[in-house]
Amino acid sequence: MSENLTKLILIMPPQLGLLSGFAAGLISLANFVTDKMPDVCTDILDLSAHSIDSAKRQITSLIGCHHEQRLFVGITTTTASYQSALQIARLVKTAKPKAINVLGGHHASADPENILHNHSEIVDVIVIGEGEQSLCELLQHYPSLKDVPGLAYVGEDGNFVRTAAPRPLTKKELDSIPITYGDNGFIGTPGKFDHVTYVSARGCPLGCAFCAVGNDQIRTKSISAVVRDIEKLMDMGFSRIAIEDNFFAHSSARTREICDALKEIKHRRNDPFAWDCQTRVESLARKDTIRLMAEAGCEAVYIGVESADPDQLVYLKKTKNPTKYLKSLIEFVVPSLLEASIDCYLNLQFGLPGETEGNKLKTFGTLLETLGSLAIERGKCITIFPQLYVVYPGTTLFREGVAQGRFPADIFEYFTEWEYKHPSVLHWLGEHFAHGSGGIPEGILKPDLLQSGKFEIEGTTILQIQDYLRTLKGFKGIKIFNYSSYICTAA
């Protein structure tokens, strides 16, 4: 073995208590590095279903047997898995002190300065945003980082350094990245809700106040690459596919192209498969969109409605015209989905600022009663996916909260640790809500303590939310989704 060999290990940290699923971005990173830098020995370590003790054994075994001159360990993190990722970084440094720990993913990208200020002893570099190009150049130039795009690190003078953003990957580059890794076709934990995850496009140009991945141009794979990938998944035995683009059906032309391609696969192979996606009211309101999706085998759509209150829709920057938005949802989109036999899944947020029991029951009650009646008329049911209103780093809501003094700028250092040490809170959030853990759930925390970075649950608010969820279950034609069976447990 060459003394100059560089080793890269990409790690999915433990996700116990969170929704199960694998960060497919790690597969993309591994494939991109392998293609551009074949001399780098690259592995993926999926610890998502492992306890910390089990992860320690895995890391000690894997890292302890390597004697490369340079060992890089990339750890992906969301806000919900941030504390878990830090524990993995500590385990790596304990097993191999000279290893270079690289954090990436949504949380690391959104809060790099606070992470490095508090954890520079275990985190050497942060990759911000789309990581393929940055990671390759990091591996090539380390420890000289000033000209490597998309990085954050602590400079020799002890100051925080953030380099320029990398160029986005081209369509050709996106097309070239396989959806599995290695000779054994590694795909990680296939996905959530009994579907395998697939991404056909990156980016979202919109600016919802609660989202940290908006205001970015959409870049798509070619239709031929999508066909190749979908058929690969089918050949692997997957018959239910979740197209996890941030904004599916963003373009009427591409929607037609991709639906025609999926329909052609369906007819040519005579092999049953179904898919779902997440999209918006405005896209589904376009002529022929729902019909095209139904003909292409779409079984369900997740629509981020978020709220039935016009003022809250504006606050969340979901739409500038909430009256038209809700009218389109009720009078066209939902009826068309029901007629097309596409399951209608609505994401709704609970615990929004200024939300009282009175207006919550009025707004949600009126909406769900109306939609439920539409479903009953057609012998169908509409599924509500509850989400707790939470504030994540890198969002407009976070910046506003800091500016208004509702919480300090380094709040996630304290809150994620507090939440991690309170499994009962995590269990309650995971059982009832997607997008509930990791972020700051202002609606259920005492605001006076939150201002100083301390946390105490408002017990009465919890009881009100539980009562309200039970009330919603009583609406005819409406089903409230239960997440509990999809929570990641130890293998």
N, C-alpha and C positions, 0 to 999 in steps of 0.2 A: 504494500500500500504506500502511495506517495506521501512524503512528509508534508507536502504543500497542499494536500487535499482540503477543500472547503466543504463543510457539511452544513446543510440547512434542514432543520426540523420544524415543520409547521404544526402548531398544536391548537386543537379545539379544547378549551378548558371545560371542566365539569359544569353541567347544566342542571344538576339535581334541584328539583323544585320548580324548574322553569319548563316552558313548552319544549317538547323534544324536537330535535331537528339539527341538521349539520350545516355549518357555514360553507356553502358551495364555493365561496370566494377562495378558500384555501386550495381547492382543486385547480382553480384557474391560475393561482399564483404558482403552484407547483409545476403545472404544465408549461407556463410561460418561462420560468427559470430553466427548466429542463431543456426546452427548445433553444433558448438563447445562450445558455451557459451549460453545455453538456458535461463539463468537467466538475460541476458542483453536484455532490451527492445529496439528493433531496428525498426526505421522508415526510409522511403525514401521520400524526398521532392523534387519533380521535379519543379523547377522554370524556366526551359529553355524558356518558352514562356511568362514570366512575366517581367514587368518593375521593376525597383528598388523600386519604390513606392509600387507596388503590392507585391513585395517580402518582403518588410518591414512589411506589414500587415500580410502576411502569417507567417513570422518568429515570430513576436510578439504574434500572436495567438497561434502558436504551442508551442513555447518555454516558453511563459509566464504561461502556464497552468501546467507545469511540476515542481515538487518540489523534484526531486531526489537529493541524496547526491552528485552524480557525473553525469554530463552531458557532453558527448563528441559530437562534431559536426564535421563531416568529409565533406570537400568541395573539389570536383574534379575540376581540372583546366587544360586547354590547354593554350598556349601562347596567343591565340586570346581571350580567356575568362578570362585572368589573372586579369585584373582590375575589372571585374565583380565579380570574386571570392573574391577579397579583400574587395569589398563593402559588400558582404554577411558576411564576417568575422567581419567587423565593426558592422554591424547590430546585429549579434549574441552577441558580447561583450556588446553592449548597452543594449540589452534586458536581458542578463544574464551574468554579468561580470565574474562570476566564471566558466562559461562554458569553456571547453578545446577545442580549435579550432585545427583541424588537417587538413592540406592541403595534397592532393595527386594528382595523374595524371601526364601527360607528362611534363608540365612546372615546377611544383613543384619538380619533380624528377630530372630535368635537371639543376635547378638553385637554390638549397636550401640555399646556403650560402648567396647569395644576398637577397633572400626573408627574411630570418631571421634577417639579418643585418638591413634591412629597416622597417620590420613590426613585430618585436617580441612582440609589445604591443597587437597585435590582432591575431598573429599566434603562437601557443604554440609548435606544433610539426609538422614535415613533414614526411610523409611516402614515401619512395623512391622505385620506381619500383613496382613489383608485391606485392600487399598490404595485401592479406588475412591473411597470417601468422603473419605479423608484427602488423596488427591492433588488432588481437586477443591478442597477448602478450602485446601490449600497454594497452589495456583495463584491462588486468589482473594485470600488474605490476605498472601502473602509481601511483605515480610520479617517481618511480625508473626506469630509462630508459637505463642505461648503458649496460645492457645485452640483451636488446630487439633488434633484428636484423632489419635492413632496416629503421632506423630512422635518422633524423637530428633535432637538437634542440640546444638551447643556454644553456650551463652548468652554474652551480652556480658561476663559476669564470668569467662569461660573455663571454667565448670563444665558438666558433662554435664546435659542436660535431657531428660526423657522425659514426654510428655504422656499424658493419659488415653486409654484404648482407644476406638476409634470404636464406634458401634452396628453390629451385624451387618446386612448387607443383607437386606431382606425377600424373601419368595418372589416378590412382584410385581416387585421390582427385578431379582432373578436372572433371572426370565422375560424381562425386557425387553432383556437384553444379547444381541446377536447373536453367533454363533460365528465369523463372519468379519468382516473390517474393510475398509472402503473400497469404492469402486465396482468394483474388480477382484476382490473376494471373497478378500482376502489371508487365508491360514490358516497361513503360515509353513511350516517343515519339518513335514510332516503328523504324524509321530509315530515311534515305534520299533517294531521287529519287524514291519514291513510292515503296520501298522495306523494309522489316523488316530485321534488322541486325542480323547475327549469326556468332559466332566465334567458329571454330572447332579445332583451334590450336593456340598456343602462341609462340612468338619468331621469330627471323629471323637471320640466321648466317652471312648475308652479311654485307658489310660496306660501303654503299653509303654515300658520303660525306655530303649530305643534310638531312640525316635521323638520328634521335636520338634514335631509337629503334632497331638498328641492333646489330651485334656481340653478338647475344644471341642464345643459343641452342633452337631448335624447340621442343615444347612439345605438343603432340596431345591428343585429346580425342579418346577413342576407337571407332571403327566403330559402335558398338551396341549403344553407347551413342549418336553418331551423328544421327542414325536412330530414336532413342527415341525423341531427341530434334526436328528434322525436322517434325516428325509426330505431336508433340505437337503444333508446330507453325501452321501446317495445320489444326489441330483440332480447333485452335483459329480463323481460318478464313483467315490466311495469305497464299496467293498463289504465291507471288513473294519474294524470299529470296536472300539477299546479303550476301554471305559468305565472311566475312571481315577478314580472316586470313591475316597476314602480307605478307605471301608468300604461296599462294595456289599452289598446284602441285609442291611442293619442292621435293617430292619423287615420282618416277614413280610407285613404289609398292603401296604406300598409295593412290595415285591418282586413280589407278585401283580399289582398294578396295572401296574407297568412291564413285566412279562413279557407280560401280556395285551395291552398296547399294542404291544409289539414284534411279537408274534404276529399281530396284526391288520394291521400294516404289511406283514408278510411275505406274508400271504394276499391283501390288497387289491391290492398292487402286482405280485404275482407276479414280484418282482425279487429275485434271490438276494442276501442279505447275511448276514454272520455277525458275532458280537461276542464279546469276552471281558471279563473283569473280575477284580478282586482282592478277595478276601473272606476269611472266617475259617472255621475248622473248625466252630465253634458254630452259625454261620448255616446252613451246608450240612447240619447234622445235624437241622434242623427238618423236620418232615413236609412233603412235597410241593415243597420249595424246588428241589431238583435237577431234578425232573420239569418244573416250570414253566419253569425256565431252558432246559432242552433243547428244549421245545416252542417257545420264543421264539427259537430260533436260536443259543443260546450254544454256541460251539465249544470254549472252554477257560476254566478258572479258575486263577488264581494264588492259592495258599494260603500265607500266611506261617506255615509250621509252625515255622521257626527252628531247632529242636533236637529231638533224640530223647531227650535226657537230662532226666529230671524236675527235677533240681536246677537245670539251666541254664534250663529253662522258667520256673521260679519267679524266678530271678535276673533274667531279662529281663522279668519282670512280664507274661508272655504269658498265663498262666493261674494260678489259685490251686489248681486241681485237675489236675495234670499227668497223673495216672493215667487219669482219666476222659477227658481231652483226647486222649491218644494212643489210648486204646481206641476212642473215637468215630471218630478218623481211620482207624484200621486196619479196624475191623469194620463201619463204615457208610458214611462219607463217600467214601473211595476206591472201594470196591466199587460204590457207587451211581453215581459218576461214570463208571466203566468200563462199567457196564450202560447208561448213558444216552448213551454215545458222546460225552461231553464230555471233552476232553483234560485230564488232570490235571497241573498244573504246581506243584511244591513248591519254595518258597524255604527254603533251609537255610543257616545261618550257620556259618562255619568260623573257627577261631582264637579261640574263646571262652576267657576266663580259667579257669585250672584244668583245661583240656582237655589230656589226655595222649593219646599215640598209642593206648594200650591202651583207655581208655574211649571214645575216639572211634570206633575200629573196632568196639567192642562195641555201642555205642548206634546209630550210623548203620548199621553192618553188619546188625544184627538187623532194624532197621526196613526198610531197603531190600531185604533178602532177602525179607521178608514181603510187602512191597508189590509187588516185582517178580514174585513168584509169582502174586499176584492178577492182575497184568496179563497174564502169559503165558497163564493159564487162559482168558482172554478174547481172546487174540490182539492185545493192546494193548501200549502202552509208556507208562511214566510218566517225565516229564521233570523233572530236578532243575535248578533255577536257583541256582548257588552264589553266596553272598554272604559277603564277608569281614567278620568282626566288627570294626566300627569305631565310634568314639565321635564323635558330632556335637555342635555347640554347641546349647544349649537343651534338652538331654535330661537325664533322671535320671542316666544313666551319666556324663555330663560333670560334673554337679554333684558326684556322689560321687567321681569321680576327682580333682577339684580339692580337695575336702575331705580326702581321704585322702593328698594329696601325690603322687599318681602323675604329675601334670603340672601346669604353672602355668595360671592362669586365662586368660592371653593366648596359649595354645599354638597357636591356629590362625594367628596372625600369622606364626609361625615355620615351622610345619609345612607350610602350604599353599605358602609360598615355596620351601621345600626341595624339596617334591614337584614343583612346577612346573619347577624347574631340573634335575630328574632324570627325563627322558622315559622312560628304561628302566624305572623303577619304575611310572610311569603306564601304560606299554604293558603290563606284566605284569598290573597290577591290572585294566585295562580288558579284557584278553583273557579273563581267568578269572572275574571277579566283577562283578556289579552291586553298587552300594552299597559300592564298594571304595576309590574315590579321594576325596580331600578330607578324610574323617574320619580320626581317629587310629587306625591299625591296631595296637593294642597287642600283639597276638599275634606280630607279625613285627618289632617294634622292641626294641632293648635297653633294658630298663626303667630301669637306673641313669642312662643318658644322657637318657632321656625326662623324668625328674624335673626336669632342669635346662633343658628345652627344646631338647635336641639329639637328633639322630637318626642311627641306624645300623641297617641291616637285619641281622636274624639270618639269616645265609645257610643254616644247617642247617634252620631252620624253613621257609624257602621251599622247600627241597628236599623236606621232609617233606610239605608241602601238595601239591606237584606229584605226589609219589608217591601220596598218598592219592586225589587226583583221578583218577589213572590206575587205581587200584584200584577206585574206584566205577564206572568205565566197564566193568568186567568183570562187574558184576551183571546177570543176565539180566532183561529186562523193564524196565531202567532206562537212560535216556539222560541224559547230562550236557550241558547247553546250552552252546554256544560263542558268546561275545559278539563275537568278533573281526570278523565281517562287518558288524556294526552300529555300529562305532566311527566317529565323525565324522572325515572327512578333508577336506582343502582342496578347495574347488570348482574 
